[in-house]
Amino acid sequence: MGVLGCGVLVFALFFQCHSRSVQNPVFRSKRFQDRSWSDPNDCSRTRQPFVLSNPYNFSLDIRIPGVIPAESDSYYCMAVPVPTSWEAYIVDFVPHASMDTAHHMILYGCKTPYATQGYWDCGKELGTCRDQAKIMYAWARNAPPTKLPKDVGFKVGGDTRINYFVLQIHYGDATHFRDHHRDCSGLTLRMTSKPQPFIAGMYLMMSVDTVIPPGKKVTNADIACTYTSSPMYPFAFRTHTHSLGKVVSGYRVRNGQWTQIGRQSPLLPQAFYPVANTIDVRNGDILAARCVFTGEGRTTNTQIGGTSNDEMCNFYIMYYMDNSHAVPYMNCGDDGSSELFRNIPSEANIPIPVSPDHMMSMKHESAPQKDVVELQEPKREEEVLDQGAHLVEVSDWPEADLQLGQVSGLALNSKGDLIIFHRGDHVWGINSFINGIYQQKDLGPIQQSTIMVVDPAKGKVLKASGRNMFYMPHGITTDKDDNYWLTDVALHQVFKLSSDGQDRQLLVLGEAFEPGSDKKHFCQPTDVAVDPVTGNVYVSDGYCNSRILKFSPEGKYISHWGAGSSDRKRRVPFWIPHSLAFLPDKRELCVADRDNGRIQCFMADTGEFVKEIKKDQFGGEVFAIAYSPAQGGLMYAVNGEPPYGQAAPLQGFVINYSTKEILDSFSPDTQEFKLPHDIVVTADGSVFVGDAASDSVIKFVLSTKAEHRSVKKGGIEVQEIEETETFVQANLKPFPKLPPQHPVATVQKMQEPSQKQPPQPLTAPEEKKTLKSVASQSAQGVSTVIITTLLLVPLVLVIAIGVCIRWKRGRMYSDDCQVKLEPSGSAGGILGKIRGKAAGSLNLGNFFATHKGYTRHGFDRLSTEGSDLEKDDEDGTDSKNEEYTAPPAPMSSS
């Protein structure tokens, strides 16, 4: 018994040590990096500059080596060679600096730097590179880390003429170094050797001769150049000025139309932010930028220059181009003409207010990993789930029956009240229309109130109107004055009605019961959207026509357009443009192209095609869409059953507008979607879906139950998850709680390959007594062997504990950052995969990723322990497949 017990104890200690030491190597490396590199002023540790995480992905750490600036406005540079002789791609930048120390830093790429050893003063006589220096990254004012979209990378090494990275750091105020501490600011480049389909580049627009007079309230610096290269696709922008800058804006000008690329206050953290509009820039377009300065508080002229007392006007455009004709660096320093800038949007002249509290919160970021700016990339689904963003049905809404007919349209007024447009006792059946002509006029108009204003919280009817007006209601929206805009597919008309309950017709477009395809007729128009700024009206037309029409607020025809495509040779016409959503923050109009199963978006002012969102999960049908500017832009959609082919489950979707990724899907729990026909989203994130087949409106709200969200998103039955959790917990239970034979059997299996000790047979207590009696009678002196064994066990135990502790400490605190592959076949490897960031936590996402055929989808956030901060920190590197790989894919159609 003593031998057996000691053996079990030795094995348990070894197994625990082994499970900790072979956990995900990338995670272990991340923990080491976070601990060692979090403080840019900590120059005491020896850092491993090059870390290989797998045969394709690696990281390069570039740090200024312990600088103490002797004077203010010092510029120091250091060069680091590209760590590979072949071509590689930068897919991520992680800065390690603070504005309390560094004013800004810029990463250049070049072939021949001014020096290759140590660092040098690059602000006076020497520069950065002896050849052309290409800007690849810029940081200032505690900017958070920047991630590139998937399949996009900065190409370096090989024949790119970028064989060295040169890091330049500007130290604005030397008084920060009165205590003679050394600075080790810099950044980490996350790289891959896998070729990227799209190559990232930098377009720098800068003013070179602007003079800001003292005391003058407003001075503009205008820059403009005609673009003459292959098409480029901006995906991020950054503004940079010194203290006098108020706002910096950049635009693409095409055929006189100004489209914003980005606009930001340079007083905010000067990160790279996602572009305002997903556009392309083509040969002949004009790129224009304006910096607005103030000379108040100055007593002399301020010029463009390199010191803190000078100014800068820089607008960086980070873009990607097709790999076959990519240009990695372009710039523009030409002054813009007053004639061109006479038409610049007025927003470019309006400073962006920045509250001191907000600036302070941006300056003192204790956990920068939580503020990563992901460019056109969604938050991974597990992050969205942790924020409570999964939608679940409110089963007791409404509190009383609304007595609705077929619900065709939903809208919200300025108070947030829900407006329902329904068909009363009229039903759209198979015989309702022939060739677009309504066949049931003899029924007369609907006598019930077709417009109902409902309290969104309780479902109580606040107001009802719309009697004896409509034959077959369809779409509804409201304008900034809360007037109703509605469509009737039987009348082929669009109505503007007052919302005072008196049903006053303020405007009517189209002719009653007369379908057509000219400027004055519609054929079963489906929906309306209204521009809240200009008041222009957009109509989707419809079941017979395949177009979008634009009217002035007074109903005057302006223009119309059809479906868009990035490839004009393969343009597919609309197939029932069924629903519209206006995006006020992006100045775009999006269309639910129902039977093509896609969402298409256009510039509202010009009708220019912007992007298409089409997913297999839609099942070939998109019935309705809605938009919320929250989280940078979220598109909500519901699908439907296709007239042919295999139908996808009827459900709603939450889509990241920038990346087109589905962040969440939802459906009711107490009933089923039958014909979800329209959708709206409120300011607090609640969603209402009108179902035309069940004559109902279903309310969804954000859930805070992580288990429910994860189960629902993963598409796995609750029972199956519980069984899997039981399996995992069984492997994690302390050994004393297991049946005695289990750990012994495990010890035997682990000892057999090492052949350190022969396996011991399992015996019952009665058998042990018999054996002991036989042994006492043996003439061979077996007791001697037992005594020897008992004496050796404590020695083995002490050695095992010492080795375990030594191994554990060496793994956690060594400076060599060596990353070893994880043995996937061992029990320790399993524990390494399922162990979370915090000691003793359980991350099922890593476990399910490699067992039973499950994917990570929906499980990463199912953790038994750990704070939100720990979970967010873990997201960056919890997957061995995601670490350092190029993040979310830009589509060429964007």
ChimeraX attribute file (.defattr): number of C-alpha atoms within 10 A of each C-alpha:
attribute: neighborCount
match mode: 1-to-1
recipient: residues
	/A:1	8
	/A:2	9
	/A:3	15
	/A:4	12
	/A:5	12
	/A:6	16
	/A:7	17
	/A:8	19
	/A:9	16
	/A:10	20
	/A:11	22
	/A:12	17
	/A:13	16
	/A:14	19
	/A:15	18
	/A:16	14
	/A:17	18
	/A:18	20
	/A:19	19
	/A:20	20
	/A:21	22
	/A:22	23
	/A:23	22
	/A:24	28
	/A:25	20
	/A:26	23
	/A:27	21
	/A:28	21
	/A:29	20
	/A:30	19
	/A:31	17
	/A:32	18
	/A:33	14
	/A:34	13
	/A:35	11
	/A:36	18
	/A:37	23
	/A:38	14
	/A:39	15
	/A:40	22
	/A:41	18
	/A:42	15
	/A:43	20
	/A:44	10
	/A:45	9
	/A:46	10
	/A:47	17
	/A:48	14
	/A:49	15
	/A:50	17
	/A:51	18
	/A:52	17
	/A:53	21
	/A:54	17
	/A:55	9
	/A:56	13
	/A:57	22
	/A:58	21
	/A:59	22
	/A:60	20
	/A:61	19
	/A:62	24
	/A:63	25
	/A:64	22
	/A:65	15
	/A:66	17
	/A:67	18
	/A:68	17
	/A:69	24
	/A:70	14
	/A:71	13
	/A:72	15
	/A:73	20
	/A:74	21
	/A:75	25
	/A:76	23
	/A:77	26
	/A:78	25
	/A:79	28
	/A:80	21
	/A:81	18
	/A:82	19
	/A:83	17
	/A:84	12
	/A:85	12
	/A:86	12
	/A:87	18
	/A:88	25
	/A:89	24
	/A:90	27
	/A:91	27
	/A:92	24
	/A:93	21
	/A:94	19
	/A:95	25
	/A:96	23
	/A:97	28
	/A:98	21
	/A:99	17
	/A:100	14
	/A:101	22
	/A:102	26
	/A:103	22
	/A:104	22
	/A:105	24
	/A:106	18
	/A:107	22
	/A:108	22
	/A:109	29
	/A:110	24
	/A:111	21
	/A:112	21
	/A:113	24
	/A:114	18
	/A:115	18
	/A:116	14
	/A:117	9
	/A:118	11
	/A:119	19
	/A:120	18
	/A:121	17
	/A:122	19
	/A:123	18
	/A:124	9
	/A:125	6
	/A:126	14
	/A:127	18
	/A:128	28
	/A:129	22
	/A:130	13
	/A:131	13
	/A:132	15
	/A:133	20
	/A:134	22
	/A:135	22
	/A:136	21
	/A:137	21
	/A:138	22
	/A:139	26
	/A:140	26
	/A:141	24
	/A:142	24
	/A:143	27
	/A:144	26
	/A:145	22
	/A:146	22
	/A:147	23
	/A:148	28
	/A:149	25
	/A:150	21
	/A:151	21
	/A:152	29
	/A:153	29
	/A:154	20
	/A:155	27
	/A:156	26
	/A:157	21
	/A:158	14
	/A:159	12
	/A:160	15
	/A:161	15
	/A:162	21
	/A:163	22
	/A:164	22
	/A:165	27
	/A:166	30
	/A:167	25
	/A:168	26
	/A:169	28
	/A:170	24
	/A:171	25
	/A:172	22
	/A:173	18
	/A:174	16
	/A:175	13
	/A:176	16
	/A:177	16
	/A:178	10
	/A:179	8
	/A:180	12
	/A:181	15
	/A:182	18
	/A:183	22
	/A:184	23
	/A:185	26
	/A:186	25
	/A:187	24
	/A:188	19
	/A:189	20
	/A:190	22
	/A:191	25
	/A:192	26
	/A:193	18
	/A:194	16
	/A:195	15
	/A:196	21
	/A:197	16
	/A:198	25
	/A:199	24
	/A:200	30
	/A:201	27
	/A:202	23
	/A:203	22
	/A:204	18
	/A:205	26
	/A:206	25
	/A:207	23
	/A:208	18
	/A:209	15
	/A:210	19
	/A:211	17
	/A:212	25
	/A:213	19
	/A:214	15
	/A:215	14
	/A:216	14
	/A:217	13
	/A:218	15
	/A:219	17
	/A:220	19
	/A:221	22
	/A:222	26
	/A:223	25
	/A:224	25
	/A:225	18
	/A:226	16
	/A:227	18
	/A:228	12
	/A:229	15
	/A:230	14
	/A:231	16
	/A:232	23
	/A:233	23
	/A:234	25
	/A:235	27
	/A:236	27
	/A:237	27
	/A:238	28
	/A:239	31
	/A:240	29
	/A:241	25
	/A:242	19
	/A:243	15
	/A:244	23
	/A:245	24
	/A:246	22
	/A:247	25
	/A:248	30
	/A:249	26
	/A:250	30
	/A:251	23
	/A:252	24
	/A:253	20
	/A:254	14
	/A:255	9
	/A:256	12
	/A:257	14
	/A:258	18
	/A:259	23
	/A:260	24
	/A:261	23
	/A:262	25
	/A:263	24
	/A:264	22
	/A:265	22
	/A:266	26
	/A:267	21
	/A:268	22
	/A:269	21
	/A:270	22
	/A:271	24
	/A:272	25
	/A:273	21
	/A:274	22
	/A:275	23
	/A:276	22
	/A:277	22
	/A:278	22
	/A:279	22
	/A:280	19
	/A:281	20
	/A:282	17
	/A:283	12
	/A:284	14
	/A:285	18
	/A:286	20
	/A:287	23
	/A:288	28
	/A:289	31
	/A:290	27
	/A:291	31
	/A:292	23
	/A:293	28
	/A:294	19
	/A:295	20
	/A:296	14
	/A:297	11
	/A:298	15
	/A:299	10
	/A:300	11
	/A:301	13
	/A:302	18
	/A:303	16
	/A:304	19
	/A:305	14
	/A:306	15
	/A:307	17
	/A:308	17
	/A:309	15
	/A:310	17
	/A:311	24
	/A:312	27
	/A:313	28
	/A:314	25
	/A:315	28
	/A:316	23
	/A:317	26
	/A:318	26
	/A:319	25
	/A:320	30
	/A:321	22
	/A:322	18
	/A:323	16
	/A:324	9
	/A:325	12
	/A:326	18
	/A:327	19
	/A:328	21
	/A:329	16
	/A:330	15
	/A:331	15
	/A:332	20
	/A:333	16
	/A:334	17
	/A:335	18
	/A:336	18
	/A:337	11
	/A:338	10
	/A:339	8
	/A:340	14
	/A:341	15
	/A:342	9
	/A:343	11
	/A:344	22
	/A:345	15
	/A:346	8
	/A:347	12
	/A:348	21
	/A:349	18
	/A:350	12
	/A:351	15
	/A:352	17
	/A:353	11
	/A:354	13
	/A:355	10
	/A:356	9
	/A:357	9
	/A:358	10
	/A:359	14
	/A:360	11
	/A:361	11
	/A:362	18
	/A:363	17
	/A:364	13
	/A:365	15
	/A:366	10
	/A:367	13
	/A:368	18
	/A:369	18
	/A:370	18
	/A:371	14
	/A:372	17
	/A:373	19
	/A:374	21
	/A:375	22
	/A:376	27
	/A:377	22
	/A:378	23
	/A:379	18
	/A:380	15
	/A:381	22
	/A:382	26
	/A:383	19
	/A:384	15
	/A:385	28
	/A:386	21
	/A:387	13
	/A:388	15
	/A:389	21
	/A:390	26
	/A:391	25
	/A:392	22
	/A:393	21
	/A:394	16
	/A:395	14
	/A:396	12
	/A:397	17
	/A:398	20
	/A:399	11
	/A:400	11
	/A:401	11
	/A:402	15
	/A:403	8
	/A:404	21
	/A:405	21
	/A:406	27
	/A:407	28
	/A:408	26
	/A:409	30
	/A:410	26
	/A:411	24
	/A:412	22
	/A:413	18
	/A:414	11
	/A:415	8
	/A:416	15
	/A:417	17
	/A:418	23
	/A:419	26
	/A:420	25
	/A:421	28
	/A:422	31
	/A:423	27
	/A:424	24
	/A:425	12
	/A:426	21
	/A:427	14
	/A:428	15
	/A:429	7
	/A:430	7
	/A:431	9
	/A:432	16
	/A:433	14
	/A:434	9
	/A:435	10
	/A:436	19
	/A:437	18
	/A:438	20
	/A:439	13
	/A:440	16
	/A:441	13
	/A:442	6
	/A:443	9
	/A:444	12
	/A:445	17
	/A:446	20
	/A:447	16
	/A:448	20
	/A:449	19
	/A:450	26
	/A:451	25
	/A:452	22
	/A:453	22
	/A:454	21
	/A:455	17
	/A:456	20
	/A:457	13
	/A:458	12
	/A:459	20
	/A:460	17
	/A:461	17
	/A:462	12
	/A:463	15
	/A:464	19
	/A:465	18
	/A:466	20
	/A:467	15
	/A:468	13
	/A:469	17
	/A:470	26
	/A:471	24
	/A:472	26
	/A:473	27
	/A:474	28
	/A:475	30
	/A:476	30
	/A:477	25
	/A:478	24
	/A:479	20
	/A:480	13
	/A:481	11
	/A:482	16
	/A:483	17
	/A:484	25
	/A:485	26
	/A:486	26
	/A:487	30
	/A:488	24
	/A:489	29
	/A:490	27
	/A:491	24
	/A:492	27
	/A:493	25
	/A:494	27
	/A:495	19
	/A:496	22
	/A:497	21
	/A:498	18
	/A:499	20
	/A:500	13
	/A:501	14
	/A:502	11
	/A:503	16
	/A:504	14
	/A:505	11
	/A:506	13
	/A:507	14
	/A:508	17
	/A:509	19
	/A:510	20
	/A:511	16
	/A:512	16
	/A:513	20
	/A:514	17
	/A:515	25
	/A:516	17
	/A:517	13
	/A:518	10
	/A:519	16
	/A:520	13
	/A:521	20
	/A:522	31
	/A:523	29
	/A:524	30
	/A:525	34
	/A:526	29
	/A:527	29
	/A:528	29
	/A:529	26
	/A:530	25
	/A:531	21
	/A:532	15
	/A:533	10
	/A:534	10
	/A:535	15
	/A:536	21
	/A:537	22
	/A:538	25
	/A:539	27
	/A:540	31
	/A:541	29
	/A:542	24
	/A:543	21
	/A:544	18
	/A:545	22
	/A:546	22
	/A:547	22
	/A:548	24
	/A:549	20
	/A:550	25
	/A:551	19
	/A:552	16
	/A:553	15
	/A:554	12
	/A:555	14
	/A:556	14
	/A:557	16
	/A:558	13
	/A:559	15
	/A:560	16
	/A:561	15
	/A:562	18
	/A:563	20
	/A:564	22
	/A:565	18
	/A:566	15
	/A:567	10
	/A:568	8
	/A:569	7
	/A:570	9
	/A:571	12
	/A:572	13
	/A:573	15
	/A:574	25
	/A:575	20
	/A:576	24
	/A:577	34
	/A:578	29
	/A:579	33
	/A:580	30
	/A:581	25
	/A:582	24
	/A:583	24
	/A:584	16
	/A:585	12
	/A:586	16
	/A:587	17
	/A:588	21
	/A:589	25
	/A:590	25
	/A:591	28
	/A:592	30
	/A:593	29
	/A:594	23
	/A:595	21
	/A:596	20
	/A:597	22
	/A:598	24
	/A:599	25
	/A:600	21
	/A:601	24
	/A:602	22
	/A:603	20
	/A:604	20
	/A:605	17
	/A:606	13
	/A:607	20
	/A:608	16
	/A:609	24
	/A:610	21
	/A:611	24
	/A:612	20
	/A:613	19
	/A:614	19
	/A:615	16
	/A:616	10
	/A:617	17
	/A:618	25
	/A:619	22
	/A:620	24
	/A:621	27
	/A:622	30
	/A:623	27
	/A:624	30
	/A:625	28
	/A:626	25
	/A:627	23
	/A:628	22
	/A:629	14
	/A:630	12
	/A:631	10
	/A:632	14
	/A:633	16
	/A:634	23
	/A:635	26
	/A:636	23
	/A:637	27
	/A:638	28
	/A:639	31
	/A:640	26
	/A:641	21
	/A:642	18
	/A:643	10
	/A:644	7
	/A:645	9
	/A:646	10
	/A:647	16
	/A:648	16
	/A:649	14
	/A:650	23
	/A:651	20
	/A:652	26
	/A:653	22
	/A:654	23
	/A:655	21
	/A:656	22
	/A:657	22
	/A:658	23
	/A:659	21
	/A:660	23
	/A:661	23
	/A:662	19
	/A:663	22
	/A:664	22
	/A:665	20
	/A:666	19
	/A:667	21
	/A:668	19
	/A:669	11
	/A:670	9
	/A:671	11
	/A:672	13
	/A:673	24
	/A:674	15
	/A:675	23
	/A:676	30
	/A:677	29
	/A:678	29
	/A:679	27
	/A:680	25
	/A:681	25
	/A:682	18
	/A:683	10
	/A:684	11
	/A:685	15
	/A:686	18
	/A:687	22
	/A:688	21
	/A:689	27
	/A:690	28
	/A:691	23
	/A:692	24
	/A:693	16
	/A:694	17
	/A:695	20
	/A:696	23
	/A:697	23
	/A:698	21
	/A:699	25
	/A:700	21
	/A:701	19
	/A:702	19
	/A:703	17
	/A:704	16
	/A:705	12
	/A:706	19
	/A:707	16
	/A:708	14
	/A:709	27
	/A:710	23
	/A:711	18
	/A:712	19
	/A:713	20
	/A:714	16
	/A:715	11
	/A:716	13
	/A:717	10
	/A:718	14
	/A:719	10
	/A:720	11
	/A:721	15
	/A:722	11
	/A:723	11
	/A:724	15
	/A:725	13
	/A:726	12
	/A:727	11
	/A:728	17
	/A:729	12
	/A:730	13
	/A:731	14
	/A:732	14
	/A:733	10
	/A:734	11
	/A:735	17
	/A:736	11
	/A:737	9
	/A:738	12
	/A:739	9
	/A:740	13
	/A:741	11
	/A:742	10
	/A:743	19
	/A:744	21
	/A:745	15
	/A:746	13
	/A:747	19
	/A:748	17
	/A:749	12
	/A:750	17
	/A:751	15
	/A:752	12
	/A:753	9
	/A:754	9
	/A:755	10
	/A:756	9
	/A:757	10
	/A:758	10
	/A:759	15
	/A:760	12
	/A:761	8
	/A:762	13
	/A:763	11
	/A:764	7
	/A:765	10
	/A:766	8
	/A:767	11
	/A:768	13
	/A:769	12
	/A:770	10
	/A:771	12
	/A:772	13
	/A:773	11
	/A:774	11
	/A:775	14
	/A:776	12
	/A:777	10
	/A:778	11
	/A:779	7
	/A:780	10
	/A:781	11
	/A:782	14
	/A:783	13
	/A:784	10
	/A:785	11
	/A:786	12
	/A:787	10
	/A:788	10
	/A:789	12
	/A:790	14
	/A:791	11
	/A:792	12
	/A:793	16
	/A:794	14
	/A:795	10
	/A:796	14
	/A:797	18
	/A:798	12
	/A:799	12
	/A:800	16
	/A:801	15
	/A:802	12
	/A:803	14
	/A:804	19
	/A:805	14
	/A:806	11
	/A:807	14
	/A:808	16
	/A:809	12
	/A:810	13
	/A:811	20
	/A:812	15
	/A:813	12
	/A:814	11
	/A:815	14
	/A:816	14
	/A:817	22
	/A:818	15
	/A:819	17
	/A:820	14
	/A:821	12
	/A:822	18
	/A:823	14
	/A:824	13
	/A:825	8
	/A:826	14
	/A:827	15
	/A:828	21
	/A:829	20
	/A:830	23
	/A:831	24
	/A:832	26
	/A:833	26
	/A:834	22
	/A:835	24
	/A:836	28
	/A:837	20
	/A:838	14
	/A:839	10
	/A:840	12
	/A:841	14
	/A:842	24
	/A:843	25
	/A:844	23
	/A:845	25
	/A:846	25
	/A:847	23
	/A:848	19
	/A:849	19
	/A:850	14
	/A:851	10
	/A:852	9
	/A:853	8
	/A:854	14
	/A:855	16
	/A:856	19
	/A:857	17
	/A:858	23
	/A:859	26
	/A:860	28
	/A:861	27
	/A:862	20
	/A:863	19
	/A:864	11
	/A:865	16
	/A:866	16
	/A:867	10
	/A:868	14
	/A:869	11
	/A:870	14
	/A:871	24
	/A:872	17
	/A:873	19
	/A:874	20
	/A:875	20
	/A:876	16
	/A:877	18
	/A:878	22
	/A:879	19
	/A:880	16
	/A:881	10
	/A:882	13
	/A:883	20
	/A:884	24
	/A:885	23
	/A:886	24
	/A:887	22
	/A:888	20
	/A:889	18
	/A:890	22
	/A:891	16
	/A:892	15
	/A:893	16
	/A:894	19
